[in-house]
Amino acid sequence: MKKIVILGGGYGGVLTAKKLAKKFKKNKDVEITLIDRNPYHTLLTELHEVAANRAPEDSIKIDLKKIFAGLKVNVVLDEISNIDFKGKKLKSNKTTYAYDYLVIGTGSKPTFFGIPGAEENTFSFWSYDDAVVLKRQIRDMYTKAAMEKNPTVRRAMLTFVIIGAGFTGVELVGEMAEQREELCKEFYIDPSEVRLIVADMAPKILPILPDKLIQKAEARLRKLNVEIVTGAKITEVGEGSVALGEKNVVASQTIVWTAGVEGSEIVGGLEVQQQGRKRIVTNENLESVDHKNVYVVGDNIFFIPEGETRPVPQMVENAEQAAPIVAGNIAADIQNTAKKAYKPGFHGTMVSIGSRYGVANVGLPGKFFMLTGFMAMLSKHFINMFYLSQVVGFNKVWTYMMHEFFHVENRKSFLGGHFSKRSPNFWLVPLRMLLGGMWLYEGIDKLRKIWEDPNKIFLIPAAPFATDASSAASVAVDAVKTTVDAQSAASAVSTAKEAVEALPVPGFVYDITNWFMDLMFYNNDGSYTFLAKWFQIGMVCAEIVFGIMLIVGLFTAIASIATIAMSVMIWSTKMASTEMLWYVGAGIACIGGSGSTFGLDYYVLPWLKKHWKRVPIVRRWYLYTD
Protein backbone atom coordinates (compact mmCIF):
# COMPACT_ATOMS: atom_id res chain seq x y z
CA MET A 1 0.00 0.00 0.00
CA LYS A 2 1.41 3.36 -1.11
CA LYS A 3 0.34 6.20 1.17
CA ILE A 4 0.07 9.68 -0.33
CA VAL A 5 -0.54 12.52 2.13
CA ILE A 6 -1.48 16.04 1.03
CA LEU A 7 -0.89 18.60 3.75
CA GLY A 8 -3.16 21.61 3.29
CA GLY A 9 -6.63 22.12 1.81
CA GLY A 10 -5.83 25.27 -0.14
CA TYR A 11 -5.99 25.73 -3.91
CA GLY A 12 -2.96 23.56 -4.64
CA GLY A 13 -3.78 20.84 -2.12
CA VAL A 14 -7.38 20.40 -3.23
CA LEU A 15 -6.57 20.27 -6.94
CA THR A 16 -3.66 17.86 -6.40
CA ALA A 17 -5.86 15.53 -4.36
CA LYS A 18 -8.53 15.54 -7.06
CA LYS A 19 -5.99 14.79 -9.78
CA LEU A 20 -4.51 11.94 -7.75
CA ALA A 21 -7.96 10.51 -7.01
CA LYS A 22 -8.65 10.40 -10.73
CA LYS A 23 -5.33 8.74 -11.56
CA PHE A 24 -5.66 6.04 -8.88
CA LYS A 25 -9.43 5.61 -9.04
CA LYS A 26 -9.19 1.85 -9.56
CA ASN A 27 -5.91 1.20 -7.79
CA LYS A 28 -6.58 -0.36 -4.39
CA ASP A 29 -2.89 -0.26 -3.51
CA VAL A 30 -2.84 3.54 -3.23
CA GLU A 31 -4.28 5.48 -0.29
CA ILE A 32 -4.77 9.25 -0.57
CA THR A 33 -5.23 11.43 2.53
CA LEU A 34 -5.70 15.19 2.74
CA ILE A 35 -5.00 16.81 6.13
CA ASP A 36 -6.15 20.31 7.08
CA ARG A 37 -7.03 21.99 10.35
CA ASN A 38 -10.26 23.40 8.87
CA PRO A 39 -13.17 21.36 7.49
CA TYR A 40 -13.48 23.70 4.53
CA HIS A 41 -11.57 25.12 1.58
CA THR A 42 -11.47 28.93 1.52
CA LEU A 43 -11.74 31.02 -1.65
CA LEU A 44 -9.07 33.54 -0.69
CA THR A 45 -9.61 35.65 -3.79
CA GLU A 46 -13.09 36.60 -2.52
CA LEU A 47 -12.25 37.58 1.06
CA HIS A 48 -12.82 41.27 0.31
CA GLU A 49 -16.42 40.59 -0.73
CA VAL A 50 -17.25 39.11 2.68
CA ALA A 51 -15.35 41.79 4.61
CA ALA A 52 -17.38 44.52 2.90
CA ASN A 53 -20.64 42.55 3.17
CA ARG A 54 -21.21 42.12 -0.56
CA ALA A 55 -21.23 38.33 -0.45
CA PRO A 56 -22.54 35.97 2.26
CA GLU A 57 -19.94 34.57 4.65
CA ASP A 58 -20.60 30.99 3.56
CA SER A 59 -20.04 31.85 -0.09
CA ILE A 60 -16.25 31.71 0.32
CA LYS A 61 -16.22 28.34 2.10
CA ILE A 62 -16.49 24.92 0.46
CA ASP A 63 -16.85 21.86 2.66
CA LEU A 64 -13.95 19.48 2.02
CA LYS A 65 -16.28 16.50 2.45
CA LYS A 66 -18.41 17.94 -0.37
CA ILE A 67 -15.38 18.44 -2.62
CA PHE A 68 -14.25 14.84 -2.22
CA ALA A 69 -17.67 13.18 -2.05
CA GLY A 70 -17.44 9.94 -4.02
CA LEU A 71 -13.69 10.33 -4.54
CA LYS A 72 -10.87 8.18 -3.22
CA VAL A 73 -9.61 10.83 -0.78
CA ASN A 74 -9.70 10.58 3.00
CA VAL A 75 -10.23 13.99 4.61
CA VAL A 76 -8.62 14.31 8.04
CA LEU A 77 -9.10 17.34 10.30
CA ASP A 78 -5.92 17.86 12.29
CA GLU A 79 -3.11 20.36 12.77
CA ILE A 80 0.34 19.02 11.99
CA SER A 81 3.07 20.31 14.29
CA ASN A 82 6.12 18.54 12.87
CA ILE A 83 7.32 16.53 9.87
CA ASP A 84 9.89 13.74 10.25
CA PHE A 85 11.33 13.44 6.75
CA LYS A 86 13.66 10.57 7.62
CA GLY A 87 10.93 8.53 9.28
CA LYS A 88 8.34 9.64 6.70
CA LYS A 89 5.86 10.73 9.33
CA LEU A 90 3.70 13.75 10.11
CA LYS A 91 3.02 14.44 13.77
CA SER A 92 0.22 16.27 15.52
CA ASN A 93 -0.80 16.54 19.16
CA LYS A 94 -3.25 13.68 18.59
CA THR A 95 -1.50 11.13 16.40
CA THR A 96 1.11 10.32 13.76
CA TYR A 97 0.55 9.86 10.01
CA ALA A 98 2.89 7.75 7.89
CA TYR A 99 3.48 8.56 4.23
CA ASP A 100 5.32 7.29 1.19
CA TYR A 101 4.74 10.51 -0.75
CA LEU A 102 4.08 13.88 0.82
CA VAL A 103 2.63 16.98 -0.88
CA ILE A 104 3.14 20.22 1.04
CA GLY A 105 0.54 22.84 0.23
CA THR A 106 0.06 24.71 3.49
CA GLY A 107 -0.05 28.13 1.85
CA SER A 108 1.11 31.39 3.37
CA LYS A 109 0.58 33.70 6.28
CA PRO A 110 1.07 37.48 6.68
CA THR A 111 4.58 38.79 7.17
CA PHE A 112 5.16 42.01 9.12
CA PHE A 113 8.80 42.74 8.15
CA GLY A 114 9.77 43.32 11.79
CA ILE A 115 7.85 46.61 11.97
CA PRO A 116 7.14 47.42 15.64
CA GLY A 117 3.50 46.91 16.61
CA ALA A 118 2.42 45.73 13.17
CA GLU A 119 1.38 42.22 14.18
CA GLU A 120 -0.17 43.27 17.50
CA ASN A 121 -2.13 46.32 16.36
CA THR A 122 -3.45 45.46 12.91
CA PHE A 123 -6.15 43.25 11.50
CA SER A 124 -4.64 40.54 9.33
CA PHE A 125 -6.47 39.63 6.14
CA TRP A 126 -5.51 36.17 4.96
CA SER A 127 -8.25 33.75 6.02
CA TYR A 128 -11.97 33.20 6.33
CA ASP A 129 -11.87 34.15 10.01
CA ASP A 130 -9.96 37.34 9.16
CA ALA A 131 -12.66 38.39 6.71
CA VAL A 132 -15.48 37.76 9.19
CA VAL A 133 -13.68 39.62 11.99
CA LEU A 134 -13.00 42.61 9.74
CA LYS A 135 -16.61 42.65 8.53
CA ARG A 136 -17.81 43.00 12.13
CA GLN A 137 -15.13 45.55 12.97
CA ILE A 138 -16.16 47.83 10.09
CA ARG A 139 -19.80 47.76 11.12
CA ASP A 140 -18.94 48.25 14.79
CA MET A 141 -16.95 51.38 13.96
CA TYR A 142 -19.87 52.94 12.07
CA THR A 143 -22.24 51.95 14.87
CA LYS A 144 -20.08 53.46 17.62
CA ALA A 145 -19.16 56.54 15.60
CA ALA A 146 -22.84 57.36 15.11
CA MET A 147 -23.16 57.74 18.90
CA GLU A 148 -19.73 59.27 19.63
CA LYS A 149 -19.71 62.95 20.67
CA ASN A 150 -15.94 63.48 20.83
CA PRO A 151 -14.87 64.59 17.32
CA THR A 152 -11.30 63.26 17.70
CA VAL A 153 -12.44 59.79 18.73
CA ARG A 154 -15.17 59.82 16.08
CA ARG A 155 -12.62 60.70 13.39
CA ALA A 156 -10.38 57.79 14.42
CA MET A 157 -13.37 55.43 14.33
CA LEU A 158 -14.22 56.51 10.78
CA THR A 159 -10.66 56.30 9.48
CA PHE A 160 -9.74 52.99 7.87
CA VAL A 161 -6.14 52.33 6.82
CA ILE A 162 -5.15 49.48 4.51
CA ILE A 163 -1.41 48.83 4.59
CA GLY A 164 -0.37 47.16 1.37
CA ALA A 165 -1.38 48.32 -2.10
CA GLY A 166 -1.09 45.01 -3.88
CA PHE A 167 -4.05 43.07 -5.21
CA THR A 168 -5.48 42.21 -1.79
CA GLY A 169 -5.25 45.74 -0.39
CA VAL A 170 -6.65 47.45 -3.48
CA GLU A 171 -9.55 45.02 -3.80
CA LEU A 172 -10.41 45.45 -0.13
CA VAL A 173 -10.29 49.25 -0.08
CA GLY A 174 -12.30 49.41 -3.32
CA GLU A 175 -14.98 47.23 -1.80
CA MET A 176 -15.04 49.28 1.40
CA ALA A 177 -15.37 52.48 -0.63
CA GLU A 178 -18.54 51.15 -2.26
CA GLN A 179 -19.87 50.00 1.10
CA ARG A 180 -19.30 53.43 2.63
CA GLU A 181 -22.38 54.95 0.99
CA GLU A 182 -24.67 52.22 2.34
CA LEU A 183 -23.33 52.38 5.88
CA CYS A 184 -23.37 56.18 5.98
CA LYS A 185 -27.01 56.16 4.90
CA GLU A 186 -27.89 53.53 7.50
CA PHE A 187 -26.16 55.31 10.40
CA TYR A 188 -26.84 58.92 9.28
CA ILE A 189 -23.17 59.74 8.85
CA ASP A 190 -21.87 62.27 6.33
CA PRO A 191 -19.71 60.32 3.81
CA SER A 192 -17.10 63.10 3.93
CA GLU A 193 -16.34 62.07 7.53
CA VAL A 194 -15.23 58.60 6.47
CA ARG A 195 -11.59 58.38 5.47
CA LEU A 196 -10.21 55.44 3.49
CA ILE A 197 -6.44 55.18 3.01
CA VAL A 198 -4.43 52.59 1.12
CA ALA A 199 -0.69 52.86 1.81
CA ASP A 200 2.41 51.09 0.62
CA MET A 201 6.15 51.41 0.97
CA ALA A 202 6.52 50.75 -2.79
CA PRO A 203 6.56 53.73 -5.18
CA LYS A 204 3.30 52.68 -6.86
CA ILE A 205 0.24 50.52 -6.31
CA LEU A 206 -0.27 47.17 -8.07
CA PRO A 207 3.39 47.07 -9.23
CA ILE A 208 2.93 43.82 -11.18
CA LEU A 209 0.59 45.56 -13.67
CA PRO A 210 1.56 47.79 -16.64
CA ASP A 211 1.73 51.53 -15.85
CA LYS A 212 -1.32 52.27 -17.98
CA LEU A 213 -3.49 49.98 -15.88
CA ILE A 214 -1.96 51.35 -12.67
CA GLN A 215 -3.05 54.83 -13.73
CA LYS A 216 -6.56 53.56 -14.46
CA ALA A 217 -6.71 51.88 -11.04
CA GLU A 218 -5.50 55.03 -9.28
CA ALA A 219 -8.11 57.13 -11.10
CA ARG A 220 -10.85 54.74 -10.05
CA LEU A 221 -9.74 54.76 -6.41
CA ARG A 222 -9.63 58.56 -6.34
CA LYS A 223 -13.10 58.66 -7.88
CA LEU A 224 -14.22 56.54 -4.91
CA ASN A 225 -12.55 59.07 -2.57
CA VAL A 226 -9.77 56.74 -1.51
CA GLU A 227 -6.49 58.33 -0.41
CA ILE A 228 -3.42 56.71 -1.97
CA VAL A 229 -0.13 56.91 -0.08
CA THR A 230 2.91 55.37 -1.80
CA GLY A 231 6.62 55.44 -1.05
CA ALA A 232 5.78 55.80 2.63
CA LYS A 233 8.09 54.09 5.06
CA ILE A 234 5.88 52.52 7.70
CA THR A 235 7.98 52.84 10.82
CA GLU A 236 5.55 51.83 13.55
CA VAL A 237 1.99 50.76 14.21
CA GLY A 238 0.67 51.87 17.55
CA GLU A 239 -2.54 51.04 19.33
CA GLY A 240 -4.92 53.24 17.36
CA SER A 241 -2.38 54.90 15.05
CA VAL A 242 0.07 54.21 12.24
CA ALA A 243 3.11 56.17 11.10
CA LEU A 244 3.04 56.51 7.29
CA GLY A 245 6.42 58.17 7.02
CA GLU A 246 8.20 60.33 9.58
CA LYS A 247 5.62 63.12 9.87
CA ASN A 248 2.37 61.46 8.76
CA VAL A 249 0.86 59.77 11.81
CA VAL A 250 -2.73 58.71 11.18
CA ALA A 251 -5.13 57.99 14.04
CA SER A 252 -7.28 54.98 13.20
CA GLN A 253 -9.01 52.21 15.09
CA THR A 254 -9.08 49.96 12.02
CA ILE A 255 -5.69 49.24 10.47
CA VAL A 256 -5.63 46.27 8.09
CA TRP A 257 -2.39 44.54 7.12
CA THR A 258 -2.15 43.23 3.54
CA ALA A 259 1.47 44.15 2.91
CA GLY A 260 2.98 40.74 2.24
CA VAL A 261 3.07 37.03 2.96
CA GLU A 262 5.57 34.35 3.88
CA GLY A 263 5.47 30.58 4.16
CA SER A 264 3.12 29.08 6.72
CA GLU A 265 4.30 28.53 10.26
CA ILE A 266 5.03 24.84 9.82
CA VAL A 267 6.98 25.40 6.58
CA GLY A 268 9.15 28.02 8.27
CA GLY A 269 10.33 25.43 10.79
CA LEU A 270 11.11 22.60 8.35
CA GLU A 271 14.65 21.39 7.66
CA VAL A 272 14.52 22.03 3.92
CA GLN A 273 16.16 24.59 1.68
CA GLN A 274 14.07 27.77 1.63
CA GLN A 275 14.24 31.06 -0.22
CA GLY A 276 12.01 34.07 -0.76
CA ARG A 277 10.17 34.38 2.56
CA LYS A 278 10.10 30.75 3.62
CA ARG A 279 9.27 29.06 0.32
CA ILE A 280 10.58 25.54 -0.28
CA VAL A 281 13.16 25.22 -3.04
CA THR A 282 12.15 22.58 -5.60
CA ASN A 283 13.57 21.05 -8.75
CA GLU A 284 11.79 21.15 -12.11
CA ASN A 285 9.56 18.21 -11.05
CA LEU A 286 8.36 20.25 -8.04
CA GLU A 287 10.12 17.92 -5.61
CA SER A 288 11.97 19.33 -2.65
CA VAL A 289 15.67 19.40 -3.51
CA ASP A 290 16.32 17.73 -0.15
CA HIS A 291 13.72 14.93 -0.22
CA LYS A 292 12.76 13.18 -3.47
CA ASN A 293 9.47 11.83 -2.12
CA VAL A 294 8.30 15.28 -0.95
CA TYR A 295 6.49 17.49 -3.45
CA VAL A 296 5.48 21.12 -3.11
CA VAL A 297 2.42 22.89 -4.55
CA GLY A 298 0.93 26.40 -4.54
CA ASP A 299 2.40 29.29 -2.58
CA ASN A 300 5.04 27.07 -0.95
CA ILE A 301 6.93 26.56 -4.24
CA PHE A 302 10.20 28.35 -4.85
CA PHE A 303 11.14 27.45 -8.41
CA ILE A 304 12.60 29.58 -11.19
CA PRO A 305 11.51 28.19 -14.58
CA GLU A 306 14.06 27.90 -17.36
CA GLY A 307 14.61 31.25 -19.04
CA GLU A 308 13.07 33.24 -16.18
CA THR A 309 14.75 35.39 -13.54
CA ARG A 310 12.00 35.32 -10.93
CA PRO A 311 10.39 32.41 -9.07
CA VAL A 312 6.86 31.38 -9.93
CA PRO A 313 4.36 33.87 -8.41
CA GLN A 314 2.22 33.13 -5.38
CA MET A 315 -1.16 33.19 -7.10
CA VAL A 316 -4.02 30.80 -7.81
CA GLU A 317 -3.01 29.99 -11.37
CA ASN A 318 0.36 28.75 -10.14
CA ALA A 319 -1.48 26.26 -7.91
CA GLU A 320 -3.79 25.27 -10.78
CA GLN A 321 -0.89 24.51 -13.12
CA ALA A 322 1.36 22.92 -10.52
CA ALA A 323 -1.27 20.47 -9.20
CA PRO A 324 -1.46 18.21 -12.29
CA ILE A 325 2.36 18.17 -12.53
CA VAL A 326 2.71 17.05 -8.90
CA ALA A 327 -0.04 14.44 -9.25
CA GLY A 328 1.42 13.20 -12.52
CA ASN A 329 4.93 12.91 -11.14
CA ILE A 330 3.79 10.98 -8.07
CA ALA A 331 1.92 8.61 -10.38
CA ALA A 332 5.03 8.34 -12.58
CA ASP A 333 7.13 7.49 -9.51
CA ILE A 334 4.72 4.76 -8.46
CA GLN A 335 4.34 3.38 -11.99
CA ASN A 336 8.05 3.80 -12.80
CA THR A 337 7.49 6.05 -15.83
CA ALA A 338 9.05 9.35 -16.89
CA LYS A 339 8.30 12.51 -14.90
CA LYS A 340 7.37 15.89 -16.34
CA ALA A 341 9.02 19.22 -15.71
CA TYR A 342 6.97 22.19 -14.54
CA LYS A 343 6.73 24.71 -17.38
CA PRO A 344 4.05 27.20 -16.34
CA GLY A 345 2.37 29.48 -18.81
CA PHE A 346 0.43 32.10 -16.90
CA HIS A 347 -2.52 33.89 -18.43
CA GLY A 348 -2.30 37.20 -16.63
CA THR A 349 -3.66 38.96 -13.61
CA MET A 350 -6.78 40.92 -12.78
CA VAL A 351 -7.95 43.05 -9.88
CA SER A 352 -11.42 44.34 -9.03
CA ILE A 353 -11.91 47.80 -7.55
CA GLY A 354 -15.36 47.53 -6.09
CA SER A 355 -18.07 45.38 -7.59
CA ARG A 356 -18.40 47.07 -10.97
CA TYR A 357 -14.92 48.04 -12.10
CA GLY A 358 -11.64 46.26 -12.57
CA VAL A 359 -8.37 46.22 -14.48
CA ALA A 360 -6.77 43.16 -16.06
CA ASN A 361 -3.72 42.18 -18.03
CA VAL A 362 -4.67 38.84 -19.53
CA GLY A 363 -4.06 36.68 -22.58
CA LEU A 364 -1.71 33.94 -23.68
CA PRO A 365 1.95 33.67 -22.68
CA GLY A 366 3.76 36.32 -24.68
CA LYS A 367 0.58 38.02 -25.88
CA PHE A 368 -1.36 39.97 -23.26
CA PHE A 369 -4.25 42.39 -23.52
CA MET A 370 -5.08 45.22 -21.15
CA LEU A 371 -8.73 45.35 -20.10
CA THR A 372 -10.64 47.78 -17.92
CA GLY A 373 -14.18 48.13 -16.61
CA PHE A 374 -16.78 45.64 -17.77
CA MET A 375 -14.43 43.43 -19.78
CA ALA A 376 -11.94 43.18 -16.92
CA MET A 377 -14.70 42.15 -14.51
CA LEU A 378 -16.04 39.67 -17.05
CA SER A 379 -12.62 38.03 -17.31
CA LYS A 380 -12.29 37.90 -13.52
CA HIS A 381 -15.67 36.20 -13.10
CA PHE A 382 -14.92 33.79 -15.94
CA ILE A 383 -11.61 32.77 -14.33
CA ASN A 384 -13.27 32.32 -10.94
CA MET A 385 -16.01 30.13 -12.41
CA PHE A 386 -13.48 28.07 -14.34
CA TYR A 387 -11.60 27.34 -11.12
CA LEU A 388 -14.81 26.49 -9.25
CA SER A 389 -15.85 24.13 -12.03
CA GLN A 390 -12.69 22.12 -11.34
CA VAL A 391 -13.36 21.94 -7.62
CA VAL A 392 -17.10 21.45 -7.17
CA GLY A 393 -18.48 21.63 -10.69
CA PHE A 394 -22.00 22.88 -11.33
CA ASN A 395 -22.87 23.21 -7.65
CA LYS A 396 -20.46 26.00 -6.79
CA VAL A 397 -20.57 27.69 -10.19
CA TRP A 398 -24.34 28.04 -9.73
CA THR A 399 -23.90 29.42 -6.20
CA TYR A 400 -21.25 31.85 -7.44
CA MET A 401 -23.52 33.13 -10.21
CA MET A 402 -26.36 33.62 -7.73
CA HIS A 403 -24.41 35.76 -5.26
CA GLU A 404 -22.41 37.63 -7.91
CA PHE A 405 -25.06 38.35 -10.54
CA PHE A 406 -28.61 37.71 -9.32
CA HIS A 407 -28.91 37.94 -5.52
CA VAL A 408 -27.06 41.23 -5.28
CA GLU A 409 -28.35 44.21 -3.35
CA ASN A 410 -27.82 47.89 -4.15
CA ARG A 411 -26.90 47.13 -7.78
CA LYS A 412 -23.51 45.84 -6.66
CA SER A 413 -22.92 43.70 -9.72
CA PHE A 414 -20.84 44.42 -12.78
CA LEU A 415 -24.07 43.85 -14.73
CA GLY A 416 -25.79 46.58 -12.75
CA GLY A 417 -29.08 45.86 -11.02
CA HIS A 418 -30.91 44.57 -14.07
CA PHE A 419 -30.53 40.91 -13.12
CA SER A 420 -30.78 41.31 -9.35
CA LYS A 421 -34.39 42.41 -8.99
CA ARG A 422 -36.42 39.77 -7.21
CA SER A 423 -40.23 39.84 -7.36
CA PRO A 424 -42.67 37.52 -5.57
CA ASN A 425 -43.51 34.53 -7.75
CA PHE A 426 -47.23 34.85 -7.08
CA TRP A 427 -47.40 37.54 -9.78
CA LEU A 428 -46.60 34.79 -12.31
CA VAL A 429 -49.39 32.44 -11.20
CA PRO A 430 -52.09 33.88 -13.55
CA LEU A 431 -49.69 33.85 -16.50
CA ARG A 432 -48.58 30.29 -15.75
CA MET A 433 -52.15 29.00 -15.53
CA LEU A 434 -53.23 30.90 -18.68
CA LEU A 435 -50.27 29.53 -20.64
CA GLY A 436 -50.96 26.01 -19.42
CA GLY A 437 -54.66 26.36 -20.15
CA MET A 438 -54.04 27.46 -23.73
CA TRP A 439 -51.65 24.59 -24.44
CA LEU A 440 -54.11 22.15 -22.86
CA TYR A 441 -56.96 23.58 -24.95
CA GLU A 442 -54.93 23.25 -28.16
CA GLY A 443 -54.01 19.67 -27.35
CA ILE A 444 -57.58 18.66 -26.48
CA ASP A 445 -58.94 20.44 -29.55
CA LYS A 446 -56.55 18.53 -31.80
CA LEU A 447 -57.41 15.30 -30.02
CA ARG A 448 -61.10 15.94 -30.70
CA LYS A 449 -60.44 16.57 -34.40
CA ILE A 450 -58.33 13.43 -34.61
CA TRP A 451 -61.14 11.45 -33.01
CA GLU A 452 -63.54 12.74 -35.67
CA ASP A 453 -61.11 12.37 -38.56
CA PRO A 454 -57.73 10.57 -38.06
CA ASN A 455 -56.39 12.27 -41.19
CA LYS A 456 -56.35 15.61 -39.33
CA ILE A 457 -53.54 14.49 -37.07
CA PHE A 458 -50.79 16.05 -39.13
CA LEU A 459 -49.16 19.34 -38.19
CA ILE A 460 -46.79 18.98 -41.10
CA PRO A 461 -46.96 21.80 -43.71
CA ALA A 462 -47.92 21.33 -47.33
CA ALA A 463 -46.83 17.92 -48.55
CA PRO A 464 -44.43 17.67 -51.51
CA PHE A 465 -47.26 16.43 -53.73
CA ALA A 466 -49.31 19.60 -53.15
CA THR A 467 -47.88 21.57 -56.09
CA ASP A 468 -50.77 23.68 -57.31
CA ALA A 469 -52.03 26.75 -55.50
CA SER A 470 -55.42 25.35 -54.53
CA SER A 471 -54.08 22.13 -53.03
CA ALA A 472 -51.30 24.04 -51.22
CA ALA A 473 -53.88 26.39 -49.77
CA SER A 474 -56.05 23.47 -48.68
CA VAL A 475 -53.18 21.73 -46.92
CA ALA A 476 -52.04 25.00 -45.35
CA VAL A 477 -55.50 25.68 -43.98
CA ASP A 478 -55.66 22.22 -42.39
CA ALA A 479 -52.19 22.65 -40.98
CA VAL A 480 -52.82 26.06 -39.47
CA LYS A 481 -56.03 24.80 -37.88
CA THR A 482 -53.94 22.37 -35.87
CA THR A 483 -51.53 25.01 -34.58
CA VAL A 484 -52.02 27.27 -31.57
CA ASP A 485 -53.06 30.12 -33.88
CA ALA A 486 -56.80 29.70 -34.30
CA GLN A 487 -57.53 33.18 -35.69
CA SER A 488 -55.01 32.98 -38.54
CA ALA A 489 -56.68 29.78 -39.72
CA ALA A 490 -59.48 31.86 -41.15
CA SER A 491 -57.15 34.14 -43.02
CA ALA A 492 -55.29 31.08 -44.39
CA VAL A 493 -58.36 30.24 -46.45
CA SER A 494 -57.76 33.22 -48.74
CA THR A 495 -54.17 32.49 -49.73
CA ALA A 496 -51.59 29.86 -48.89
CA LYS A 497 -48.92 32.52 -48.78
CA GLU A 498 -50.58 34.41 -45.93
CA ALA A 499 -51.02 31.23 -43.90
CA VAL A 500 -47.57 29.78 -44.40
CA GLU A 501 -45.55 33.01 -44.00
CA ALA A 502 -47.23 34.42 -40.91
CA LEU A 503 -43.87 34.70 -39.10
CA PRO A 504 -40.73 34.96 -41.22
CA VAL A 505 -38.22 32.13 -41.02
CA PRO A 506 -34.62 32.42 -42.28
CA GLY A 507 -34.08 30.40 -45.43
CA PHE A 508 -31.36 28.17 -44.01
CA VAL A 509 -33.57 27.24 -41.01
CA TYR A 510 -36.50 26.39 -43.27
CA ASP A 511 -34.22 24.38 -45.57
CA ILE A 512 -32.89 22.34 -42.65
CA THR A 513 -36.43 21.73 -41.40
CA ASN A 514 -37.59 20.61 -44.86
CA TRP A 515 -34.60 18.32 -45.24
CA PHE A 516 -35.31 16.67 -41.91
CA MET A 517 -39.02 16.31 -42.63
CA ASP A 518 -38.40 14.88 -46.09
CA LEU A 519 -36.03 12.38 -44.52
CA MET A 520 -38.23 11.30 -41.62
CA PHE A 521 -41.86 12.01 -42.52
CA TYR A 522 -42.36 11.49 -46.28
CA ASN A 523 -42.14 8.45 -48.53
CA ASN A 524 -40.92 8.70 -52.12
CA ASP A 525 -44.51 8.86 -53.38
CA GLY A 526 -45.31 11.85 -51.12
CA SER A 527 -47.27 9.87 -48.54
CA TYR A 528 -46.61 10.11 -44.81
CA THR A 529 -44.35 7.62 -43.07
CA PHE A 530 -45.23 5.61 -39.99
CA LEU A 531 -42.89 7.85 -37.96
CA ALA A 532 -44.83 10.95 -39.01
CA LYS A 533 -48.01 9.62 -37.45
CA TRP A 534 -46.38 8.84 -34.12
CA PHE A 535 -44.49 12.12 -34.09
CA GLN A 536 -47.76 14.00 -34.39
CA ILE A 537 -49.38 11.85 -31.71
CA GLY A 538 -46.44 12.70 -29.47
CA MET A 539 -46.84 16.42 -30.18
CA VAL A 540 -50.52 16.35 -29.27
CA CYS A 541 -49.85 14.40 -26.09
CA ALA A 542 -47.02 16.77 -25.19
CA GLU A 543 -49.29 19.80 -25.49
CA ILE A 544 -51.77 18.17 -23.13
CA VAL A 545 -49.18 16.95 -20.63
CA PHE A 546 -47.17 20.17 -20.49
CA GLY A 547 -50.37 22.21 -20.31
CA ILE A 548 -51.47 20.24 -17.24
CA MET A 549 -48.01 20.54 -15.67
CA LEU A 550 -48.14 24.32 -16.02
CA ILE A 551 -51.64 24.55 -14.58
CA VAL A 552 -50.82 22.50 -11.48
CA GLY A 553 -47.32 23.98 -11.20
CA LEU A 554 -45.35 20.75 -11.45
CA PHE A 555 -41.78 20.96 -12.83
CA THR A 556 -42.73 24.29 -14.36
CA ALA A 557 -39.21 25.10 -15.55
CA ILE A 558 -39.08 21.88 -17.60
CA ALA A 559 -42.62 22.35 -18.89
CA SER A 560 -41.96 25.99 -19.86
CA ILE A 561 -38.77 25.14 -21.73
CA ALA A 562 -40.57 22.28 -23.51
CA THR A 563 -43.37 24.58 -24.70
CA ILE A 564 -40.80 27.05 -26.00
CA ALA A 565 -39.13 24.21 -27.91
CA MET A 566 -42.50 23.17 -29.42
CA SER A 567 -43.17 26.77 -30.45
CA VAL A 568 -39.79 26.98 -32.15
CA MET A 569 -40.48 23.71 -33.98
CA ILE A 570 -43.78 25.06 -35.29
CA TRP A 571 -42.16 28.37 -36.24
CA SER A 572 -39.40 26.60 -38.21
CA THR A 573 -42.07 25.07 -40.49
CA LYS A 574 -43.52 28.53 -41.36
CA MET A 575 -46.77 27.66 -39.63
CA ALA A 576 -46.59 30.10 -36.72
CA SER A 577 -48.48 33.37 -36.64
CA THR A 578 -47.57 36.39 -34.54
CA GLU A 579 -49.56 34.90 -31.66
CA MET A 580 -46.79 32.35 -31.25
CA LEU A 581 -44.57 35.15 -29.94
CA TRP A 582 -46.87 35.39 -26.91
CA TYR A 583 -46.46 31.68 -26.21
CA VAL A 584 -42.67 32.01 -26.31
CA GLY A 585 -42.60 35.13 -24.15
CA ALA A 586 -44.95 33.62 -21.56
CA GLY A 587 -42.90 30.41 -21.53
CA ILE A 588 -39.69 32.33 -20.82
CA ALA A 589 -41.36 34.25 -17.98
CA CYS A 590 -42.59 31.04 -16.35
CA ILE A 591 -39.18 29.30 -16.29
CA GLY A 592 -38.00 31.01 -13.12
CA GLY A 593 -39.84 29.35 -10.26
CA SER A 594 -43.43 30.14 -11.24
CA GLY A 595 -44.59 26.80 -9.78
CA SER A 596 -43.24 27.54 -6.29
CA THR A 597 -46.37 29.55 -5.44
CA PHE A 598 -49.77 27.82 -5.53
CA GLY A 599 -48.20 24.93 -7.37
CA LEU A 600 -46.96 21.42 -6.70
CA ASP A 601 -43.35 22.57 -7.06
CA TYR A 602 -43.73 24.10 -3.60
CA TYR A 603 -43.92 20.58 -2.16
CA VAL A 604 -42.20 18.40 -4.76
CA LEU A 605 -38.94 20.30 -5.39
CA PRO A 606 -37.73 20.45 -1.74
CA TRP A 607 -38.44 16.74 -1.34
CA LEU A 608 -36.73 15.90 -4.62
CA LYS A 609 -33.77 18.15 -3.81
CA LYS A 610 -33.29 16.40 -0.47
CA HIS A 611 -33.20 12.93 -2.02
CA TRP A 612 -31.45 13.93 -5.25
CA LYS A 613 -28.30 14.93 -3.36
CA ARG A 614 -28.06 11.42 -1.91
CA VAL A 615 -27.61 9.77 -5.32
CA PRO A 616 -23.90 8.79 -5.58
CA ILE A 617 -23.38 9.99 -9.17
CA VAL A 618 -25.06 13.32 -8.35
CA ARG A 619 -22.77 13.87 -5.37
CA ARG A 620 -19.77 12.74 -7.40
CA TRP A 621 -20.41 15.29 -10.16
CA TYR A 622 -21.93 18.00 -7.91
CA LEU A 623 -25.15 18.07 -9.96
CA TYR A 624 -27.21 19.89 -7.34
CA THR A 625 -27.70 23.28 -5.74
CA ASP A 626 -27.49 24.16 -2.05
Helices and strands as residue ranges (DSSP letters): E 2-7, H 11-23, E 30-36, E 40-42, G 44-46, H 47-51, G 57-60, E 61-63, H 64-67, E 74-77, E 80-84, E 89-92, E 96-98, E 101-104, E 108-110, H 118-121, E 123-124, H 128-147, H 151-157, E 159-163, H 167-187, G 191-193, E 195-199, H 211-223, E 226-229, E 234-238, E 241-244, E 249-251, E 254-257, E 261-263, H 265-268, E 274-275, E 279-281, E 294-296, G 298-300, E 301-302, H 316-335, E 348-352, E 358-364, E 367-372, H 373-401, I 402-406, G 425-428, H 429-452, G 454-457, H 469-481, H 487-492, H 496-500, H 507-521, H 530-552, H 556-572, H 579-589, G 594-596, H 601-612, H 616-621
